């Protein structure tokens, strides 16, 4: 730096007016106290987390693969890069106080390297590795005493036939990694279906897990929030209503006996502790024969808990930010007797539901969330939540708004 004649070189702000110096110092101090939460991935979960960060004054930075990803459209701090690139992950983590995730599709070994380099991840690399691998979930959580169905890795047709001989047909085969929304799960009714699936899996290089078919009475989900020191809290148990392998509707509280709901919350809190998660963890359960069976976990905000945005004192997205920053957790109490959320899926006409938004907003008490995603058949484009004195009243309002977005019904005032 070239100094002024007769003066030694120094920071330029020494020559600013006193008020400007004070403002600059205040800005630097404020900058240092605002935490930056980095989110790997920029889908709708990251989008809603960005929205929850605004009233908290939390800065969110995204690692997005595309500039038109759902969260990248609304977040001012976006780094374009790939979660598959170690260099991109490392450069991104260097700009954040803590790194969390919109999805599990990140190499756990790369995340372990980030932790070894001093970066803070929430959840940890170990928790992500567990959440993204169904074989590990079955083996480790089953060994810890949680109620998982009988299962076995599929290493060939002999293994599969032996398992079927022991437990009977049908059996359920699952992709070990990456399956969701009905994809990656097959119900096999006999040897011919099994051979066909194994041929497909071999050609795709896909590892499979097999387990007994469970007669499902209901599907439940419990969201748990957990801080680094182990403090944890559970949300009310929700029922997830599935059609064609896709979650269509979430009902809270779930219509199950109080003792079963309490057992589900206790089970979910135990799973979160066993997984060592930090942030929110979704625990999916089956009710079969009046008993709980652990299905799978997701170490991130989850579709099953979207009802918490309007339905609970603290939304899952605010709670996730609190937990990963090691801040006090918020109340999970419902603010109404019932909350129902209905997913908005792309129709066969691939029409954008945003074009029908005014019709949906005409439904009193309906809260519409659209994700800014390009419409295509079967894609999750948004959701609608309604609260009510009863589940039936909440469902009726949410369904009317969802039907209006789909262009399938006239709206009643």
RAURKA-V479803 format. One record per backbone hydrogen bond with DSSP energy under -0.5 kcal/mol. CO is the residue of the C=O (numbers start at 1). NH is the residue of the N-H. If there is no record, write none. Layout:
# RAURKA-V479803
co: {CO;CO}
nh: {NH;NH}
This chain:
# RAURKA-V479803
co: {4;11;12;13;17;18;19;20;21;22;23;24;25;26;27;28;29;30;30;33;35;35;36;36;36;37;38;38;39;39;40;40;42;42;43;44;45;46;47;48;49;50;51;51;52;53;53;54;59;61;62;62;63;64;66;69;71;71;76;77;78;79;82;83;84;85;86;87;88;89;90;92;93;98;99;100;104;107;108;109;110;111;112;113;114;115;119;120;124;125;126;127;128;130;133;134;135;136;136;137;137;138;139;140;141;142;146;147;150;152;153;154;156;157;158;159;160;161;162;163;164;170;171;171;172;173;174;176;180;182;184;186;186;187;188;188;190;191;192;193;194;195;196;197;198;199;200;201;201;202;207;208;209;210;211;213;214;215;218;219;220;221;222;223;224;225;226;227;231;233;237;237;238;239;239;240;241;241;243;246;248;249;250;251;252;254;257;258;259;260;261;262;263;264;265;266;267;268;269;270;271;272;272;273;279;281;282;282;283;284;284;285;286;286;287;287;288;291;293;296;298;298;302;303;305;306;307;308;311;311;315;316;317;318;319;320;321;322;323;331;332;333;338;339;340;341;342;343;344;344;346;347;351;352;353;354;356;356;357;358;360;362;363;365;366;367;369;376;379;379;381;382;383;384;385;386;388;390;391;392;393;394;395;396;397;398;399;400;401;402;403;403;403;404}
nh: {7;14;15;16;21;22;23;24;25;26;27;28;29;30;31;32;33;33;34;35;37;59;38;97;98;61;40;100;41;63;102;103;71;72;47;48;49;50;51;52;53;54;54;55;56;57;58;57;37;39;64;79;41;81;69;73;74;75;78;62;80;64;85;107;86;89;90;91;92;93;94;95;96;38;122;40;106;111;112;113;114;115;116;117;119;118;121;99;128;129;130;131;132;133;137;138;139;140;141;141;142;142;143;144;146;145;148;294;212;210;155;208;160;161;162;163;164;165;166;167;168;213;173;188;211;186;209;134;183;185;175;173;188;189;170;171;194;195;196;197;198;199;200;201;202;203;204;205;206;205;176;154;174;152;172;215;216;217;287;240;285;238;283;235;281;233;279;230;227;225;253;254;221;241;251;242;248;249;246;243;343;241;341;239;339;256;261;262;263;264;265;266;267;268;269;270;271;272;273;274;275;276;277;276;226;224;284;298;222;295;296;220;288;293;217;218;291;288;286;284;282;300;305;306;308;309;311;312;335;336;319;320;321;322;323;324;325;327;326;314;236;313;388;252;386;250;384;345;381;382;378;350;353;355;356;357;359;360;361;362;363;364;366;387;368;385;383;379;346;381;371;344;369;342;367;340;338;394;395;396;397;398;399;400;401;402;403;404;405;406;407;408;409;407}
